[in-house]
């Protein structure tokens, strides 16, 4: 069984999906740590509900990204973390984290990369008028949503759908797809 850390910045629905997949045996792993850069994010409550220890930090309290990433790496080592899943973590991973966990950090993005990178992938794709939406899981590198693609799933836009309806469809795919991909990758570590 592998130890997993999940990094998040928001409500934590993908955190919830991954924890439940570990708890029900779909993933041969255990979420041993949740890392969050926002003290008021709802994912912190989800971590408490699942008895997952949380490391919550404020980037502004540190002189540099390197400084807080060194502290994160210490926490990851303390919990013997084998694999990291970014789930709505709104920071670009830096050298310190990537050096230690290269090839063992993945991210989920609510658009078909390489298009519509960044924090507003769904809205950007919707406003552009795309007819095919989707989800991408990729390895994390030093760029924004630029790592090697692991898997993608797509669906066709239905005329008249609102951005909220498209977002709901994307989240449904994410919550199924992320645990499936993590379950496969965790066996390869």
N, C-alpha and C positions, 0 to 999 in steps of 0.2 A: 504494500500500500504506500502510495506517494503522498507527501505533504504539499499542499497547495496553498498559496497566498493569492488573495484577490485584492486588486487595487480598484477603488471606486471613488467617485466624487459626488454622486447624486442619490437617486431614490433606491437603487440597488436591486432592480428586478432581475438583472442577469446574475448578480450575486446570489439571490434567492434561488434561481434556477440551478446554478452550479452546486450550491450547498445541498439542495434537495436531491440532486442526482448522485451526490456522494453518499448521502444518508440512505438512499434507497438501493445503493449498490450498482447503479448504472456506471458510475466512475469508480475505479479501484483506487480511490484516494480519499483524503480527508482535508477539508479546509481548516487549516490550523492558525491562520492569521488573516485579518482584513486590514488593509492600509488605506487611509482616507486623508485627504488634504482639506476637508471642510468639516468643522466640528458640528455643524447643524444639519448635515446631510442625513437623510432618512436611512441610508444604508447602515449607519451606526446603530440604529434601533434594530434593524434586521440582524446584525451581528450579535447583539445582546440576546435577541430571541432564540438564536441558534447556539448560544454559548461559545461563539467564536471570538477569541481575543482580538481586540482592535488596537492598532497603532494610529492615532489621530495626530496630525501635525499641521502647523500653519507655516507655509513656505516663507512668509514674511518675517518669521522669527529667526531665520537663519541668514548668514552672510552670503551664502551661495547655494546653488543647486547641489554642488558637490558635497557641501556640508550636510544637508538634510538627506541626501541619498546615502552617504556613509552611515548615518544613523539608521536608515531603512535597511541597509544591508546587514547591520548588526542585529536588528530585529529578525530579519529573515534567517540569519544563521542561528540565532537563539532558538527558533522554532523548526530548524532543520528543513527549511523549505526547498523542495525539489523543482517546483514549477510555479510560474506566475501567470495569472490571467488578469488582463486589464478589462474592466467592465464599467465603462463610463468614467474612467480615470482621465481627467482633462489636463494632463501634463505630459510633455514630451520627456521620455526617459533619457537620462544623460549617461555620460561615459561610465561613471562609477557603477551604476546599476547594470548597464549593458555589458561591461567587462566581466562582472561576476556571473551573470545569468544569460550570457549570449546563447541564443538558440533555445532558450527555455522560458521566454516571455512571449505571450500571444495577446492579440487584441481583437475585439469584435467591433465592426464599423457598420453603421446602418445605411450603406450605399454600396454600389458595385464599383469598388476601386479598380483602376486608379482615378476614376471620376469622383468628384464631390468629396474631396478630403476635408478634414476638419470637423469642427464642433456642430455644424449645421447641415450635415449631409442630406438629411431627409428634406428639409425645407429648400435647400439649394437645388436638389434634383427636381422637386415638385415645381418650383418657380421656373426652372429651365424648360419644363414641359416634357420630361422623359416619359416614355410609354412602358419602360421596364424598370422596375425598382428591385432592390435586393439587399442582401447582407453579405459582408466579406469578413472572414477570419484570416488574420495574417500574422506572421512573425513580426516582432517589434525591432526596429532599428533606430538610428539616431534621427530619422526624419519624421515628418508628420504623415502617418498612415501610408508609409512608403515601403514597408517590409514585404518580403516574399509572401505571396498569397497562398494560403493553405486550402481554403474552400470558399465557394460562393454559392448562394441560392438566389434565384430571381423569380419575380412574378410580374405579370402584365397588369398595367394600370387599367382599371375599369372606369370608363367615361363617367364623369360626375362625382367621383370619389373626392372627398375632402382630404386635406393634408393630415387631419387627425385620423381618418379611416386608413390612410396609407400607413401612417405611423403605427397604428394598432396591428396591421398585418405584418409589418416589419418586426415588431416586438414578439409576435407569436412565433415567427421563424427563428428569431434569435434564441428564444427560450427553449426551443427544440434542438437547434443546430449547435449551439455552444457546448452543451453537455455531450452531445454525440462526438464532436471533434475532440474535446478534451479527453474523453474516454479512450479514443484511439491513440492520441499522442502520448498519453500518460504511460501506455504500455511500452512505448519506444524509448523511454528514458532509462 
